[in-house]
Amino acid sequence: MKRKKGFLENMHKDPSNWKANFYFNRKDPRLTVPKINGLGWTLNFGSTYSWVFIIVVVLIIVVSHFLLK
């Protein structure tokens, strides 16, 4: 467990996995990761699940907008 945590932390600290303020790493199984500056969390945009999450949130907003008209 400790070894896996260290491996994930090394991937997180690797600057090549960060595109501006966005974390993009397909090998990292986590959906959310701590921001590089340590203040808050961000999605792992390399994960398919993060894109599914974004689409679901957008669909909820759009559908609720039309239902509340």
TORDOLO-5467 format. One record per atom (N, C-alpha, C): x, y, z. Coordinates in nm, 4 decimals. Example, Ala and Ser with C-alpha at 12.3 -4.5 7.8 and 13.67 -1.06 7.14 Angstrom:
BEGIN
+----------+----------+----------+
:       c1 :       c2 :       c3 :
+----------+----------+----------+
:   1.3190 :  -0.5690 :   0.7800 :
:   1.2300 :  -0.4500 :   0.7800 :
:   1.3200 :  -0.3300 :   0.7800 :
:   1.2850 :  -0.2250 :   0.7080 :
:   1.3670 :  -0.1060 :   0.7140 :
:   1.2900 :   0.0030 :   0.7870 :
+----------+----------+----------+
END
This chain:
BEGIN
+----------+----------+----------+
:       c1 :       c2 :       c3 :
+----------+----------+----------+
:   0.0824 :  -0.1194 :   0.0000 :
:   0.0000 :   0.0000 :   0.0000 :
:   0.0869 :   0.1260 :   0.0000 :
:   0.1896 :   0.1258 :   0.0887 :
:   0.2775 :   0.2420 :   0.0968 :
:   0.3545 :   0.2600 :  -0.0345 :
:   0.3935 :   0.1486 :  -0.0943 :
:   0.4673 :   0.1547 :  -0.2201 :
:   0.3802 :   0.2131 :  -0.3314 :
:   0.2526 :   0.1723 :  -0.3353 :
:   0.1607 :   0.2250 :  -0.4361 :
:   0.1395 :   0.3740 :  -0.4156 :
:   0.1250 :   0.4164 :  -0.2900 :
:   0.1057 :   0.5582 :  -0.2608 :
:   0.2264 :   0.6393 :  -0.3073 :
:   0.3467 :   0.5879 :  -0.2854 :
:   0.4667 :   0.6565 :  -0.3301 :
:   0.4745 :   0.6651 :  -0.4818 :
:   0.4319 :   0.5579 :  -0.5500 :
:   0.4305 :   0.5569 :  -0.6958 :
:   0.3326 :   0.6611 :  -0.7492 :
:   0.2130 :   0.6680 :  -0.6892 :
:   0.1133 :   0.7668 :  -0.7314 :
:   0.1621 :   0.9084 :  -0.7040 :
:   0.2296 :   0.9259 :  -0.5913 :
:   0.2815 :   1.0587 :  -0.5572 :
:   0.3903 :   1.1021 :  -0.6551 :
:   0.4738 :   1.0091 :  -0.6981 :
:   0.5767 :   1.0421 :  -0.7975 :
:   0.5142 :   1.0815 :  -0.9303 :
:   0.4076 :   1.0115 :  -0.9709 :
:   0.3381 :   1.0491 :  -1.0948 :
:   0.2778 :   1.1876 :  -1.0809 :
:   0.2229 :   1.2166 :  -0.9632 :
:   0.1596 :   1.3463 :  -0.9384 :
:   0.2615 :   1.4599 :  -0.9454 :
:   0.3818 :   1.4364 :  -0.8962 :
:   0.4842 :   1.5411 :  -0.8929 :
:   0.5570 :   1.5587 :  -1.0258 :
:   0.5377 :   1.4667 :  -1.1197 :
:   0.6052 :   1.4739 :  -1.2489 :
:   0.5465 :   1.5891 :  -1.3314 :
:   0.6266 :   1.6904 :  -1.3653 :
:   0.5750 :   1.8063 :  -1.4393 :
:   0.5187 :   1.7718 :  -1.5773 :
:   0.5609 :   1.6611 :  -1.6356 :
:   0.5094 :   1.6254 :  -1.7688 :
:   0.3638 :   1.5804 :  -1.7638 :
:   0.3116 :   1.5511 :  -1.6437 :
:   0.1715 :   1.5123 :  -1.6298 :
:   0.0795 :   1.6316 :  -1.6082 :
:   0.1359 :   1.7493 :  -1.6012 :
:   0.0574 :   1.8711 :  -1.5809 :
:   0.0600 :   1.9554 :  -1.7068 :
:  -0.0575 :   1.9880 :  -1.7569 :
:  -0.0723 :   2.0781 :  -1.8715 :
:  -0.1365 :   2.2049 :  -1.8173 :
:  -0.0575 :   2.3090 :  -1.7987 :
:  -0.1002 :   2.4317 :  -1.7297 :
:  -0.1456 :   2.3908 :  -1.5891 :
:  -0.2712 :   2.4130 :  -1.5537 :
:  -0.3219 :   2.3743 :  -1.4217 :
:  -0.4014 :   2.2452 :  -1.4255 :
:  -0.3934 :   2.1705 :  -1.5338 :
:  -0.4707 :   2.0483 :  -1.5508 :
:  -0.3804 :   1.9265 :  -1.5432 :
:  -0.4247 :   1.8281 :  -1.4667 :
:  -0.3510 :   1.7032 :  -1.4506 :
:  -0.4012 :   1.6049 :  -1.5555 :
:  -0.3116 :   1.5465 :  -1.6328 :
:  -0.3475 :   1.4538 :  -1.7400 :
:  -0.2515 :   1.3353 :  -1.7350 :
:  -0.3006 :   1.2236 :  -1.6800 :
:  -0.2174 :   1.1039 :  -1.6695 :
:  -0.3060 :   0.9801 :  -1.6796 :
:  -0.2996 :   0.9112 :  -1.7922 :
:  -0.3821 :   0.7922 :  -1.8134 :
:  -0.3406 :   0.6750 :  -1.7261 :
:  -0.2171 :   0.6740 :  -1.6786 :
:  -0.1692 :   0.5633 :  -1.5943 :
:  -0.2131 :   0.5779 :  -1.4490 :
:  -0.2537 :   0.6957 :  -1.4094 :
:  -0.2968 :   0.7215 :  -1.2722 :
:  -0.4452 :   0.6853 :  -1.2598 :
:  -0.4805 :   0.5894 :  -1.1741 :
:  -0.6198 :   0.5451 :  -1.1641 :
:  -0.7107 :   0.6400 :  -1.0857 :
:  -0.6538 :   0.7410 :  -1.0208 :
:  -0.7356 :   0.8303 :  -0.9381 :
:  -0.8189 :   0.9246 :  -1.0234 :
:  -0.9428 :   0.9501 :  -0.9797 :
:  -1.0303 :   1.0452 :  -1.0472 :
:  -0.9919 :   1.1876 :  -1.0098 :
:  -0.9625 :   1.2091 :  -0.8827 :
:  -0.9203 :   1.3411 :  -0.8373 :
:  -0.7803 :   1.3309 :  -0.7767 :
:  -0.7056 :   1.4379 :  -0.7933 :
:  -0.5702 :   1.4458 :  -0.7386 :
:  -0.5516 :   1.5831 :  -0.6751 :
:  -0.4629 :   1.5932 :  -0.5769 :
:  -0.4360 :   1.7255 :  -0.5190 :
:  -0.3728 :   1.8166 :  -0.6237 :
:  -0.4073 :   1.9425 :  -0.6182 :
:  -0.3472 :   2.0387 :  -0.7107 :
:  -0.1982 :   2.0486 :  -0.6837 :
:  -0.1261 :   2.0888 :  -0.7837 :
:   0.0200 :   2.0950 :  -0.7750 :
:   0.0649 :   2.1948 :  -0.6679 :
:  -0.0132 :   2.3024 :  -0.6460 :
:   0.0233 :   2.4008 :  -0.5438 :
:  -0.0256 :   2.3611 :  -0.4050 :
:  -0.1002 :   2.2489 :  -0.3949 :
:  -0.1440 :   2.1980 :  -0.2661 :
:  -0.2751 :   2.2547 :  -0.2152 :
:  -0.3361 :   2.3474 :  -0.2890 :
:  -0.4607 :   2.4096 :  -0.2453 :
:  -0.5784 :   2.3532 :  -0.3249 :
:  -0.6415 :   2.2513 :  -0.2728 :
:  -0.7593 :   2.1946 :  -0.3376 :
:  -0.7290 :   2.0715 :  -0.4208 :
:  -0.8271 :   2.0331 :  -0.4994 :
:  -0.8201 :   1.9127 :  -0.5810 :
:  -0.8554 :   1.9453 :  -0.7251 :
:  -0.8137 :   1.8602 :  -0.8163 :
:  -0.8487 :   1.8737 :  -0.9565 :
:  -0.8776 :   1.7354 :  -1.0131 :
:  -0.9457 :   1.7318 :  -1.1252 :
:  -0.9737 :   1.6053 :  -1.1919 :
:  -0.8509 :   1.5572 :  -1.2675 :
:  -0.8391 :   1.4272 :  -1.2800 :
:  -0.7379 :   1.3674 :  -1.3655 :
:  -0.7996 :   1.3561 :  -1.5045 :
:  -0.7682 :   1.4484 :  -1.5923 :
:  -0.8296 :   1.4529 :  -1.7246 :
:  -0.7807 :   1.3417 :  -1.8162 :
:  -0.6881 :   1.2619 :  -1.7710 :
:  -0.6458 :   1.1441 :  -1.8454 :
:  -0.7362 :   1.0250 :  -1.8190 :
:  -0.8201 :   1.0353 :  -1.7180 :
:  -0.9119 :   0.9277 :  -1.6812 :
:  -1.0432 :   0.9411 :  -1.7571 :
:  -1.0924 :   0.8309 :  -1.8096 :
:  -1.2217 :   0.8296 :  -1.8788 :
:  -1.3326 :   0.8689 :  -1.7825 :
:  -1.3192 :   0.8289 :  -1.6573 :
:  -1.4227 :   0.8585 :  -1.5583 :
:  -1.4388 :   1.0081 :  -1.5332 :
:  -1.3332 :   1.0843 :  -1.5452 :
:  -1.3458 :   1.2286 :  -1.5248 :
:  -1.4288 :   1.2907 :  -1.6363 :
:  -1.4127 :   1.2420 :  -1.7585 :
:  -1.4923 :   1.2939 :  -1.8700 :
:  -1.6388 :   1.2528 :  -1.8567 :
:  -1.6622 :   1.1299 :  -1.8101 :
:  -1.8002 :   1.0867 :  -1.7844 :
:  -1.8620 :   1.1747 :  -1.6765 :
:  -1.7873 :   1.2036 :  -1.5717 :
:  -1.8350 :   1.2895 :  -1.4639 :
:  -1.8709 :   1.4286 :  -1.5173 :
:  -1.7853 :   1.4877 :  -1.5993 :
:  -1.8110 :   1.6200 :  -1.6558 :
:  -1.9360 :   1.6184 :  -1.7424 :
:  -1.9516 :   1.5163 :  -1.8268 :
:  -2.0686 :   1.5063 :  -1.9144 :
:  -2.1961 :   1.4923 :  -1.8319 :
:  -2.1929 :   1.4105 :  -1.7277 :
:  -2.3109 :   1.3931 :  -1.6423 :
:  -2.3482 :   1.5250 :  -1.5745 :
:  -2.2512 :   1.5977 :  -1.5233 :
:  -2.2792 :   1.7258 :  -1.4577 :
:  -2.3396 :   1.8249 :  -1.5573 :
:  -2.2835 :   1.8330 :  -1.6770 :
:  -2.3362 :   1.9241 :  -1.7788 :
:  -2.4776 :   1.8832 :  -1.8176 :
:  -2.5028 :   1.7540 :  -1.8350 :
:  -2.6374 :   1.7076 :  -1.8692 :
:  -2.7383 :   1.7401 :  -1.7596 :
:  -2.6996 :   1.7245 :  -1.6348 :
:  -2.7887 :   1.7595 :  -1.5238 :
:  -2.8228 :   1.9074 :  -1.5270 :
:  -2.7245 :   1.9908 :  -1.5527 :
:  -2.7486 :   2.1359 :  -1.5590 :
:  -2.8406 :   2.1699 :  -1.6750 :
:  -2.8149 :   2.1144 :  -1.7918 :
:  -2.8962 :   2.1440 :  -1.9097 :
:  -3.0390 :   2.0940 :  -1.8912 :
:  -3.0559 :   1.9713 :  -1.8443 :
:  -3.1901 :   1.9156 :  -1.8251 :
:  -3.2652 :   1.9926 :  -1.7185 :
:  -3.1998 :   2.0267 :  -1.6078 :
:  -3.2685 :   2.1016 :  -1.5036 :
:  -3.3075 :   2.2418 :  -1.5510 :
:  -3.2282 :   2.2995 :  -1.6369 :
:  -3.2609 :   2.4313 :  -1.6934 :
:  -3.3912 :   2.4236 :  -1.7728 :
:  -3.4054 :   2.3208 :  -1.8553 :
:  -3.5259 :   2.3077 :  -1.9362 :
:  -3.6461 :   2.2645 :  -1.8529 :
:  -3.6248 :   2.1882 :  -1.7475 :
:  -3.7366 :   2.1444 :  -1.6636 :
:  -3.7890 :   2.2561 :  -1.5738 :
:  -3.7052 :   2.3499 :  -1.5405 :
:  -3.7448 :   2.4588 :  -1.4510 :
:  -3.7955 :   2.5810 :  -1.5241 :
:  -3.8060 :   2.5771 :  -1.6540 :
:  -3.8570 :   2.6911 :  -1.7313 :
:  -4.0039 :   2.7088 :  -1.7102 :
+----------+----------+----------+
END
